[in-house]
Amino acid sequence: MDSSTERLLMEHMPFPACIINGRGKVTSANSNIDEVFIYDGIKDADIFALTGIKLADFQKRPSERCLLLARNDKIFKIIANALDDQEDSPVILYFLDVTNYETLKTLYNDEKICICITNVDNFDVLSSNTEKSDTAVLLTEIDKAVRQWAAKMEASVTRYKDYMYIMVMEKSACDRLVENKFPILDDIRKIETDIGFPITLSIGIGIGGKTPAKTDEMAHAALDLALGRGGDQAVLRRGSKIEYYGGKMQTVEKGNKGKSRIIAHSLKQLIEQSSKVMIMGHRNPDMDAFGSALGVFRLAASVGKEAHIVIDRYHVNMAEIFMQAKETGAYSFVNNEKAQAIADEDTLLVVVDTHKPSITECPGLLSKAEKIVVIDHHRKTEEFIENPTLSYMEPYASSTAELVTEMLQFFHERKNFSKFEAEALLAGITVDTNRFAGKTGVRTFEAASWLRRAGADTSAVKRFFQSDRQAFKIKADSIAKAEFLDCGAALSICEGSHPDMQVLNAQTAEMLLDVKGIKASFVAGLDGEGVTTVSARSFGEINVQTIMEEFGGGGHLMTAGAQTKLSPREVMEKLKEHFRAEVTK
């Protein structure tokens, strides 16, 4: 384009415009440009300095060249158009005033309806352990707190059960809730009770559904997720995106074993109505998954049904217990290929110690089996096995082995239960409670006591956890090189690679908690396949579950882990960034 054509273009353009060269410098601009920039002249100015937008963004394909710029209390849509086909061609920028349109769009989004469903956790325990008059007082206090919270959000609120509320609010109000991290969770927890634990709420919010019915469905799904994760938290569902807030309290143990009895009865019926039973846990099973699988195998065998445990590979630390199980000849172990070959439409699939399809031992079985049972103690995540025939997920439990042990008590007599099976289940409870040092309740000790009476030898269980000399040296070196942060977190790396690294990380993290002043520990290392595994442990003050979810993992408030493509050192750096950000809040 010659200079005369450029000058005419600039003079007759009805809206602000300018031309930039291949280096991002303004070569000319029309008189209307002062609607955008307050400077006397912008010729030779750098476009990035003027707009904060990189030159490369203006030089992209036409379909990608629509950008927004806020200046002088207005919003401009910038349309970039190259003046020729050369790589460093001059680009003409048109600034279209879209303030009214953007303001209307913002208002539309802010005024969208959000549905919030609030549930008072453990209401049955609250009402059964409190005098009627005191229960009424507590309900009044809860109701007052929830309604005051709703009033601040200018939300409509309706209580449709003693323990459930439904609220309708605008998205702008919900955004304020997110910004303030749901203070209602802390307010409710401060209400004094005589039941030995605080009152907590589970909140599910649906945002952005195409219809009110869809938004309501999203809110109910979010509440189910909050309850499945142990309560005392808010879950937001924005389409496919899920956000978590809260989750500071350890899940309260349920004193009544009624649900366990009902689940055991239902599972027995499902087993009796099936041709065979397939049992699987997560990939590379640990003691909890393996012991639970043996327990469910015994449940199936007790009613005379063919049963198979699906296991392809296992950690080195599982070798001794696995070989002992094979040597008994009492169990049928099949690999993934054979499992899919022998499964039919009448097969019952029991998944233990996980609810995430992607990490099950054989994901292909999930699509092949029509009847699926899930038994797990982990907090529910957005990835879960959909529409199981029977689900028994209890985040309060120390381990899946504890849940299976309780069901065994209702299934058949203890004398029909082998000593080895009792030891395998006790090993599962032991490893997930760090030898009964954390996440244990009355029911945990009751289950362990029942297993002990069934013949479990604690010395034999301890031998399951012995490690080789190389592993011991790796742990000792990792502890010696641990880094201790001012916030009370201990970080360490298990150097090298080891096929049993996941267990080494967990054991090292547990040992680091013995250091005075440490609130949480994080240990990372490479397994035999070069994948970084991370183990996290805490005393509850720091929620390691939410931290591990940032790495694609999960777990519990006090015990969590993850597998990631990041290197161990990159994991440590991200953890440091996380704690630095927490300090600056």
Legacy VTK file of the C-alpha trace (Angstrom):
# vtk DataFile Version 3.0
C-alpha trace
ASCII
DATASET POLYDATA
POINTS 585 float
0.000 0.000 0.000
1.447 3.383 -0.963
1.419 6.384 1.375
-1.422 8.238 -0.436
-3.763 5.260 -0.221
-2.858 4.795 3.429
-3.560 8.485 4.110
-6.967 8.363 2.397
-7.886 5.230 4.297
-7.053 6.846 7.603
-8.886 10.106 6.810
-12.197 8.540 5.740
-12.462 5.721 8.257
-15.621 6.375 10.388
-14.218 4.640 13.475
-10.806 4.545 15.222
-8.094 2.802 13.217
-4.333 2.606 12.940
-1.704 0.775 10.904
1.231 -1.110 12.419
4.292 -2.433 10.624
5.920 -5.848 10.872
7.807 -4.766 13.998
4.651 -3.719 15.849
5.210 0.050 15.509
2.300 2.386 14.668
2.959 3.987 11.269
-0.273 6.016 11.049
-3.631 6.549 12.764
-6.814 8.489 12.035
-8.261 11.316 14.132
-10.814 9.025 15.791
-8.051 7.090 17.532
-8.228 9.500 20.479
-11.467 7.692 21.462
-9.188 4.767 22.326
-5.895 6.338 23.399
-5.639 9.604 25.354
-2.120 10.369 24.109
-1.476 13.333 21.808
0.151 11.171 19.166
0.807 7.458 18.891
2.889 7.351 15.745
6.010 5.153 16.188
4.577 3.844 19.489
4.780 0.126 20.197
1.381 -1.580 19.895
2.139 -3.923 22.818
2.904 -0.938 25.072
-0.374 0.684 23.994
-2.690 -2.329 24.271
-0.894 -5.040 26.234
-1.599 -7.359 23.279
1.299 -9.149 21.602
2.081 -8.448 17.939
1.731 -12.168 17.155
-1.938 -12.038 18.209
-2.595 -9.395 15.554
-0.728 -11.394 12.916
-2.752 -14.618 13.283
-5.237 -15.938 10.742
-8.278 -13.696 10.158
-10.609 -16.082 12.029
-8.490 -15.619 15.155
-7.988 -11.862 14.980
-10.927 -10.710 17.128
-9.614 -9.146 20.355
-11.119 -6.972 23.089
-9.546 -3.869 24.631
-10.901 -1.834 27.570
-9.941 1.853 27.410
-11.505 5.131 28.570
-14.495 3.381 30.189
-15.278 1.742 26.866
-14.754 -1.701 25.394
-13.412 -1.969 21.853
-13.413 -4.970 19.576
-10.178 -4.978 17.554
-10.315 -6.436 14.061
-6.898 -6.964 12.484
-6.456 -7.213 8.726
-3.140 -7.722 6.895
-2.626 -5.293 4.007
-0.871 -7.915 1.833
0.148 -11.580 1.869
3.717 -11.080 3.036
4.815 -12.584 6.379
5.769 -9.212 7.904
2.931 -7.359 6.202
1.623 -4.127 7.753
-1.623 -4.724 9.649
-4.555 -2.326 9.894
-6.389 -2.365 13.233
-10.049 -1.331 13.432
-11.405 -0.396 16.900
-15.164 -0.961 17.089
-17.017 0.335 20.160
-18.905 -2.678 21.598
-19.403 -1.282 25.113
-23.184 -1.624 25.105
-23.038 -5.158 23.729
-20.408 -6.308 26.259
-22.267 -4.628 29.136
-25.456 -6.403 28.101
-23.603 -9.706 27.824
-22.103 -9.238 31.304
-25.522 -8.440 32.751
-26.979 -11.497 31.035
-24.280 -13.755 32.493
-24.440 -12.169 35.964
-28.212 -12.588 36.141
-28.230 -16.226 35.123
-29.986 -18.452 37.635
-27.907 -20.706 39.896
-29.473 -23.431 42.023
-27.908 -24.277 45.386
-28.910 -27.329 47.438
-27.683 -27.406 51.041
-27.665 -30.521 53.219
-27.022 -30.729 56.978
-24.523 -33.590 57.323
-25.152 -36.453 59.758
-28.599 -35.148 60.647
-29.678 -38.647 61.673
-26.795 -38.841 64.186
-27.579 -35.334 65.408
-31.263 -36.076 66.036
-30.716 -39.520 67.590
-28.074 -38.296 70.062
-29.779 -35.086 71.163
-32.877 -34.432 73.275
-35.884 -33.326 71.228
-35.892 -29.882 72.801
-32.164 -29.447 72.124
-32.587 -30.716 68.563
-35.231 -28.058 67.951
-32.864 -25.359 69.259
-30.048 -26.583 67.018
-32.324 -26.699 63.977
-33.390 -23.133 64.708
-29.760 -21.976 64.884
-28.926 -23.786 61.645
-32.000 -22.363 59.942
-31.121 -18.853 61.075
-27.531 -19.135 59.814
-28.594 -20.517 56.423
-31.283 -17.856 55.925
-28.930 -15.015 56.904
-26.421 -16.397 54.432
-29.098 -16.541 51.732
-30.169 -12.960 52.506
-26.623 -11.702 51.919
-26.742 -13.386 48.502
-30.237 -11.968 47.813
-31.301 -15.561 47.198
-34.683 -17.167 47.666
-34.499 -20.030 50.157
-36.879 -22.899 50.913
-36.443 -25.629 53.506
-38.104 -28.747 52.159
-36.723 -31.179 54.773
-35.426 -30.644 58.294
-31.913 -31.010 56.942
-32.163 -29.727 53.347
-32.557 -26.307 51.734
-32.865 -25.207 48.147
-31.761 -21.722 47.132
-32.023 -19.816 43.862
-29.598 -16.957 43.282
-27.957 -14.986 40.506
-24.571 -16.011 39.137
-23.009 -12.757 40.381
-23.970 -13.743 43.938
-22.483 -17.197 43.415
-19.263 -15.605 42.173
-19.054 -13.698 45.469
-19.463 -16.978 47.347
-16.571 -18.477 45.417
-14.437 -15.401 46.044
-15.107 -15.609 49.801
-14.594 -19.419 49.902
-18.056 -20.155 51.354
-17.838 -18.708 54.877
-21.151 -20.431 55.745
-19.171 -23.680 56.137
-17.159 -22.128 58.973
-20.190 -20.372 60.494
-22.183 -23.598 60.787
-19.200 -25.426 62.276
-19.081 -22.865 65.099
-22.558 -23.810 66.359
-22.047 -25.566 69.689
-23.394 -29.094 70.155
-23.210 -31.827 72.791
-22.716 -34.673 70.308
-18.916 -34.717 70.220
-18.467 -33.339 66.712
-19.424 -30.097 64.923
-22.340 -29.596 62.571
-21.278 -29.405 58.931
-22.950 -28.674 55.607
-22.679 -30.186 52.142
-23.481 -27.743 49.350
-24.114 -28.548 45.690
-24.455 -25.717 43.144
-25.449 -25.961 39.507
-24.414 -23.091 37.219
-25.034 -22.407 33.547
-27.532 -25.085 32.598
-29.391 -24.513 29.338
-32.690 -24.874 31.198
-33.708 -24.573 34.874
-34.257 -28.345 34.904
-30.704 -28.929 33.672
-29.291 -26.525 36.281
-31.255 -28.338 39.001
-29.862 -31.664 37.772
-26.331 -30.248 37.938
-26.951 -29.002 41.504
-28.120 -32.453 42.646
-25.097 -34.089 40.978
-22.802 -31.586 42.734
-24.446 -32.344 46.099
-24.026 -36.094 45.557
-20.344 -35.458 44.892
-20.005 -33.320 48.045
-21.659 -36.027 50.145
-19.547 -38.731 48.491
-16.414 -36.792 49.447
-17.366 -36.780 53.123
-19.350 -33.553 53.454
-18.311 -30.221 54.992
-17.691 -28.760 51.560
-19.215 -27.028 48.566
-19.085 -28.428 45.041
-19.841 -26.255 42.009
-20.736 -27.735 38.669
-20.339 -25.420 35.666
-21.140 -27.685 32.742
-18.384 -30.301 32.733
-16.141 -28.243 35.050
-16.232 -29.056 38.770
-14.820 -26.924 41.592
-14.342 -27.865 45.261
-14.323 -25.630 48.340
-14.009 -26.521 52.024
-13.492 -30.116 53.113
-11.544 -29.130 56.239
-13.166 -31.621 58.618
-12.403 -35.303 58.951
-15.468 -37.332 57.991
-17.542 -38.296 61.037
-17.779 -42.011 61.696
-21.289 -43.455 61.729
-21.989 -45.395 64.898
-24.877 -47.414 63.428
-23.940 -50.463 61.354
-27.403 -50.673 59.811
-26.210 -49.640 56.361
-23.433 -52.229 56.444
-26.013 -54.939 57.212
-28.282 -53.775 54.363
-25.384 -53.646 51.886
-24.228 -57.128 52.935
-27.755 -58.504 52.415
-28.091 -56.782 49.019
-24.663 -58.017 47.898
-25.538 -61.566 48.915
-28.710 -61.413 46.788
-26.780 -60.072 43.789
-24.179 -62.850 44.127
-26.871 -65.511 44.328
-28.570 -64.120 41.195
-25.348 -64.110 39.130
-23.575 -66.829 37.161
-20.144 -65.880 38.487
-18.362 -63.091 40.354
-15.380 -61.094 39.082
-13.481 -59.001 41.647
-10.942 -56.285 40.868
-9.308 -53.305 42.549
-7.089 -50.590 41.164
-4.004 -51.173 39.037
-0.962 -52.341 41.002
-3.104 -53.192 44.044
-1.960 -52.433 47.578
-2.714 -54.390 50.734
-6.120 -52.779 51.125
-7.267 -53.613 47.590
-5.857 -57.141 47.707
-7.178 -57.969 51.177
-10.615 -56.594 50.256
-10.641 -58.702 47.084
-9.919 -61.853 49.126
-12.729 -60.894 51.515
-15.258 -60.486 48.683
-14.031 -63.783 47.184
-14.901 -65.439 50.501
-18.374 -63.812 50.378
-18.989 -65.336 46.941
-17.548 -68.727 47.884
-19.761 -68.893 50.973
-22.862 -69.079 48.747
-21.267 -71.527 46.341
-20.612 -69.161 43.436
-17.682 -69.279 41.017
-15.423 -66.293 41.700
-12.252 -64.863 40.152
-9.891 -62.094 41.281
-8.588 -59.983 38.385
-4.944 -59.058 38.790
-2.389 -58.424 36.047
0.563 -56.897 37.882
1.436 -56.085 41.462
4.091 -54.203 43.423
7.162 -55.998 44.750
5.909 -55.506 48.296
2.814 -57.538 47.376
4.835 -60.539 46.208
4.857 -62.394 49.546
1.147 -62.124 50.281
0.233 -62.845 46.656
2.386 -65.987 46.547
0.912 -67.151 49.852
-2.567 -66.699 48.390
-1.660 -68.713 45.289
-0.028 -71.471 47.336
-3.233 -72.063 49.299
-4.975 -73.043 46.069
-8.176 -71.568 47.473
-8.435 -68.617 45.093
-8.745 -68.126 41.357
-6.575 -65.332 39.911
-7.025 -64.293 36.274
-5.332 -61.672 34.108
-7.184 -58.976 32.176
-7.396 -60.954 28.947
-8.859 -64.056 30.552
-11.224 -61.994 32.723
-12.818 -60.394 29.672
-13.000 -63.771 27.922
-14.904 -65.559 30.698
-17.182 -62.686 31.738
-20.733 -62.801 30.404
-23.862 -60.672 30.721
-24.865 -62.479 33.907
-21.505 -61.873 35.625
-21.396 -59.698 38.734
-18.399 -57.348 38.806
-17.273 -56.135 42.244
-14.854 -53.183 42.236
-12.970 -52.606 45.510
-10.817 -49.741 46.828
-11.506 -47.419 43.885
-14.419 -45.836 42.056
-12.438 -44.315 39.179
-12.857 -46.334 35.938
-9.514 -45.205 34.508
-7.417 -46.783 37.271
-9.274 -50.079 37.694
-7.305 -53.248 36.990
-9.332 -53.987 33.841
-11.458 -51.043 32.579
-12.785 -53.217 29.741
-14.770 -55.291 32.239
-16.823 -52.238 33.212
-18.423 -52.024 29.785
-18.929 -55.766 29.579
-20.606 -56.340 32.961
-24.232 -55.322 33.374
-24.184 -55.666 37.175
-21.484 -53.686 39.001
-20.905 -53.244 42.743
-18.544 -50.538 44.043
-17.040 -50.801 47.551
-14.683 -47.948 48.373
-13.573 -45.648 51.196
-12.063 -42.822 49.129
-13.712 -39.447 48.742
-15.728 -39.280 45.554
-14.210 -37.499 42.559
-15.757 -36.232 39.324
-14.600 -39.431 37.626
-16.628 -42.337 38.933
-18.277 -45.548 37.757
-21.688 -44.466 36.551
-24.939 -46.161 37.564
-23.569 -49.093 39.596
-26.138 -51.672 40.667
-24.935 -51.286 44.266
-22.595 -48.671 45.707
-21.056 -48.705 49.175
-18.821 -45.648 49.431
-18.058 -44.463 52.950
-15.303 -41.817 53.291
-15.456 -42.113 57.084
-14.036 -45.663 56.907
-10.330 -46.220 57.476
-10.095 -48.616 54.541
-12.088 -50.743 52.138
-10.908 -53.729 54.180
-12.833 -52.324 57.166
-16.041 -52.136 55.097
-15.592 -55.671 53.750
-14.831 -57.009 57.247
-18.099 -55.548 58.563
-20.031 -57.189 55.722
-18.360 -60.518 56.444
-19.720 -60.365 59.986
-23.273 -60.328 58.610
-22.587 -62.882 55.874
-21.471 -66.043 57.660
-19.875 -67.379 60.816
-16.296 -66.470 61.717
-15.269 -70.143 61.877
-15.748 -70.409 58.099
-13.254 -67.598 57.581
-9.585 -68.570 57.084
-6.671 -67.266 59.134
-4.912 -66.061 55.969
-7.952 -64.039 54.847
-8.181 -62.448 58.287
-4.505 -61.467 58.096
-4.892 -60.045 54.574
-7.803 -57.844 55.658
-5.998 -56.779 58.824
-2.984 -55.866 56.661
-5.273 -53.694 54.517
-6.568 -51.842 57.566
-3.060 -51.534 58.992
-1.508 -49.977 55.892
-4.318 -47.463 55.336
-4.301 -46.300 58.964
-0.496 -46.114 59.214
-0.578 -48.881 61.804
-3.685 -47.449 63.492
-2.073 -44.040 63.973
-4.526 -42.100 61.802
-8.063 -42.165 60.408
-9.251 -44.759 62.891
-12.599 -44.872 64.624
-14.372 -47.193 66.992
-15.576 -49.314 64.080
-11.990 -49.639 62.809
-10.887 -51.245 66.064
-14.044 -53.376 66.180
-13.263 -54.726 62.699
-9.633 -55.385 63.673
-10.796 -57.119 66.856
-13.135 -59.382 64.864
-10.280 -60.291 62.505
-8.006 -60.994 65.466
-10.604 -63.379 66.890
-10.841 -64.976 63.437
-7.179 -65.954 63.783
-5.200 -63.033 62.360
-1.630 -63.081 63.664
-0.223 -59.555 64.073
3.341 -60.857 63.697
2.461 -62.407 60.329
0.835 -59.149 59.276
3.969 -57.215 60.210
6.070 -59.463 57.953
3.948 -58.371 54.988
5.424 -54.879 55.385
9.095 -55.814 55.524
11.214 -54.148 52.799
14.503 -55.143 51.221
17.799 -53.442 52.039
17.832 -51.270 48.915
14.364 -49.923 49.724
15.398 -49.252 53.313
18.426 -47.229 52.136
16.272 -45.206 49.717
13.897 -44.277 52.558
16.732 -43.387 54.917
18.385 -41.164 52.298
15.072 -39.469 51.504
14.429 -38.668 55.163
17.962 -37.309 55.589
17.526 -34.946 52.604
13.991 -33.769 53.440
13.246 -30.047 53.199
11.132 -28.478 55.948
8.996 -25.424 55.131
7.966 -22.757 57.640
4.286 -23.638 57.108
4.864 -27.086 58.648
5.207 -29.083 55.422
8.030 -31.559 54.802
9.067 -32.224 51.199
11.365 -34.972 49.988
12.352 -37.007 46.925
13.162 -40.704 46.856
16.103 -40.687 44.446
16.467 -43.127 41.553
13.668 -45.455 40.515
12.208 -48.503 42.210
9.341 -50.826 41.213
7.934 -50.412 44.710
8.342 -46.623 44.814
4.677 -45.944 45.619
4.991 -47.853 48.878
8.406 -46.339 49.663
6.972 -42.841 49.198
4.062 -43.630 51.495
6.264 -45.100 54.209
8.699 -42.164 54.007
5.854 -39.636 54.186
4.489 -41.365 57.282
7.921 -41.339 58.949
8.376 -37.615 58.238
5.232 -36.920 60.266
7.183 -38.064 63.318
9.258 -34.866 63.131
8.097 -32.308 65.687
6.290 -29.341 64.144
5.470 -31.098 60.871
1.809 -30.900 59.866
2.004 -32.568 56.449
4.562 -34.467 54.384
4.949 -34.972 50.636
7.304 -37.495 49.026
7.795 -38.107 45.298
9.797 -40.667 43.339
9.938 -42.630 40.067
8.458 -46.112 39.896
9.836 -48.932 37.755
8.143 -47.541 34.639
9.495 -44.015 35.088
6.184 -42.558 36.312
6.328 -40.073 39.178
4.293 -41.207 42.168
3.518 -38.842 45.030
2.408 -39.701 48.556
1.013 -37.140 50.981
0.209 -37.485 54.677
-1.028 -35.016 57.293
-2.539 -34.725 60.758
-5.639 -33.020 59.314
-4.748 -29.346 59.619
-3.545 -29.351 55.997
-5.927 -31.034 53.538
-3.602 -33.173 51.428
-6.479 -34.534 49.349
-7.223 -31.210 47.654
-3.493 -30.656 47.070
-3.076 -34.056 45.424
-6.130 -33.378 43.239
-4.087 -30.571 41.649
-1.767 -33.335 40.371
-4.635 -35.514 39.132
-4.760 -37.676 42.262
-6.922 -37.746 45.363
-7.562 -39.588 48.594
-8.517 -38.279 52.028
-8.008 -35.247 54.194
-5.035 -36.944 55.903
-3.905 -39.528 53.314
-3.628 -38.928 49.586
-1.484 -39.605 46.551
-1.085 -39.046 42.831
0.667 -40.211 39.690
1.863 -37.482 37.356
3.919 -36.852 34.220
5.881 -34.172 36.074
9.334 -35.061 37.380
9.760 -35.433 41.175
11.598 -32.094 41.307
8.855 -30.354 39.327
6.349 -31.754 41.822
8.371 -30.315 44.706
8.534 -26.894 43.010
4.778 -26.836 42.443
4.211 -27.784 46.085
6.446 -24.913 47.194
4.482 -22.539 44.932
1.253 -23.803 46.469
2.399 -23.125 50.025
3.871 -19.740 49.090
0.484 -18.789 47.621
-1.280 -19.978 50.790
0.977 -17.784 52.925
0.236 -14.667 50.845
-3.554 -15.113 51.035
LINES 1 586
585 0 1 2 3 4 5 6 7 8 9 10 11 12 13 14 15 16 17 18 19 20 21 22 23 24 25 26 27 28 29 30 31 32 33 34 35 36 37 38 39 40 41 42 43 44 45 46 47 48 49 50 51 52 53 54 55 56 57 58 59 60 61 62 63 64 65 66 67 68 69 70 71 72 73 74 75 76 77 78 79 80 81 82 83 84 85 86 87 88 89 90 91 92 93 94 95 96 97 98 99 100 101 102 103 104 105 106 107 108 109 110 111 112 113 114 115 116 117 118 119 120 121 122 123 124 125 126 127 128 129 130 131 132 133 134 135 136 137 138 139 140 141 142 143 144 145 146 147 148 149 150 151 152 153 154 155 156 157 158 159 160 161 162 163 164 165 166 167 168 169 170 171 172 173 174 175 176 177 178 179 180 181 182 183 184 185 186 187 188 189 190 191 192 193 194 195 196 197 198 199 200 201 202 203 204 205 206 207 208 209 210 211 212 213 214 215 216 217 218 219 220 221 222 223 224 225 226 227 228 229 230 231 232 233 234 235 236 237 238 239 240 241 242 243 244 245 246 247 248 249 250 251 252 253 254 255 256 257 258 259 260 261 262 263 264 265 266 267 268 269 270 271 272 273 274 275 276 277 278 279 280 281 282 283 284 285 286 287 288 289 290 291 292 293 294 295 296 297 298 299 300 301 302 303 304 305 306 307 308 309 310 311 312 313 314 315 316 317 318 319 320 321 322 323 324 325 326 327 328 329 330 331 332 333 334 335 336 337 338 339 340 341 342 343 344 345 346 347 348 349 350 351 352 353 354 355 356 357 358 359 360 361 362 363 364 365 366 367 368 369 370 371 372 373 374 375 376 377 378 379 380 381 382 383 384 385 386 387 388 389 390 391 392 393 394 395 396 397 398 399 400 401 402 403 404 405 406 407 408 409 410 411 412 413 414 415 416 417 418 419 420 421 422 423 424 425 426 427 428 429 430 431 432 433 434 435 436 437 438 439 440 441 442 443 444 445 446 447 448 449 450 451 452 453 454 455 456 457 458 459 460 461 462 463 464 465 466 467 468 469 470 471 472 473 474 475 476 477 478 479 480 481 482 483 484 485 486 487 488 489 490 491 492 493 494 495 496 497 498 499 500 501 502 503 504 505 506 507 508 509 510 511 512 513 514 515 516 517 518 519 520 521 522 523 524 525 526 527 528 529 530 531 532 533 534 535 536 537 538 539 540 541 542 543 544 545 546 547 548 549 550 551 552 553 554 555 556 557 558 559 560 561 562 563 564 565 566 567 568 569 570 571 572 573 574 575 576 577 578 579 580 581 582 583 584
